[in-house]
Every structure is written in structure tokens, then in C-alpha cells.
């Protein structure tokens, strides 16, 4: 499972409108940027209290990248 698929899987299982989730991956030499778009009402579910949910997602995706010798990962969350 690549980084985009992993991120999409984690986010879609958190939100109430999984069909509104859009994930894009931008590759650079030293950094992979994953841009996640979710419905406005699902932003709180993705971020969590004090950002704990998004921090956990970032940790899981970063660990996956590290284990597969991929560059560092940056995850951005936006709403529609």
C-alpha cells in the first residue's frame, strides 16, 4: 500500500462522508506532500481534539514511508 492509499484509507474510515474525500500526492526529491480534501463538517473528526487524530495519521504515514525507504511526508488537510 503506498502513502496516498494509506492516507485515503485512514481518512475515509474516520469521516461521515467518505465519498467527499479527495487525496492528491505531490512528489519532490526530498519530500512527498499529500493534500487531503474533506467536507467542512468532517474537519473536526479528522483533526481531533488538540490535533491528536491528525498527528496519529501523520505518524502512521511517516512510519510507513520510513520503513519503505521513502522521502519524508507532509500531510495537509483542507475543506471544500
N, C-alpha and C positions, 0 to 999 in steps of 0.2 A: 504494500500500500504506500503510495507516495504521499508527500506532505500535504498537497491540496486535497486529496481524497480523505486523509485522516482528519484534517481540519473540518471539511464539509460534513463528515460523519458525526463528529463530536457536536458541532453546532446544530445540525438538523435534529439530533436527538434531544436537544435542550429546549428548542423553541416550540411555540404553539402553531406557527405557520411555516412548516418546513419547505413548502413549495415556493416561498418568498426568499429563500436563502440563495445568494449568489456568491461564488468564490472564484477569485482570479489569482493567478500566480505569476509574479514578475521575477524573472531570473536575472541576476547580475553575477559577476565573477565571485564576489566575496559575500553576497547577501541574497537571500530569497525573501521577497516580500509577498505576503499573502493578504489580499484585500477581501474582507468578508462584508457583504451587504445583507442586512436583516430588516424585517419590518420594524417600524418605530416602537410598537408595543412590546417587541421581544428584546429590545436593547437591555432592559434590566435583567432579564433571565440570562443573557449571555455574559454580562459584566459581573453580576452578582454583588453581594454586599461587600463594600470596600474593595471591589475588583478581584475577589477571590476566585471566581469561576474562570474569568479570562486569564488570570495568572496560571491557573492549573492547566488550561488548554495550551497556553504558551509553553509551559514546562514539558508537557507531553510531546508536543510537536518538536520542540528543541531537542529533547532526548532522542526522538526518532531520527532527527537529522544527524545528531552526533554519532549514533550507533551505525548509521549508514554512510559515514564519512562525507556528509553533505555540508555546504556552507551554512553559516548562521541564518536564523529565521526571524523575520519580523512580521507580526500579525497586526493588521489594522482593522478596526470594526467601524462600520458606517451604517446609517439607516437610510431607508428610501424616503 
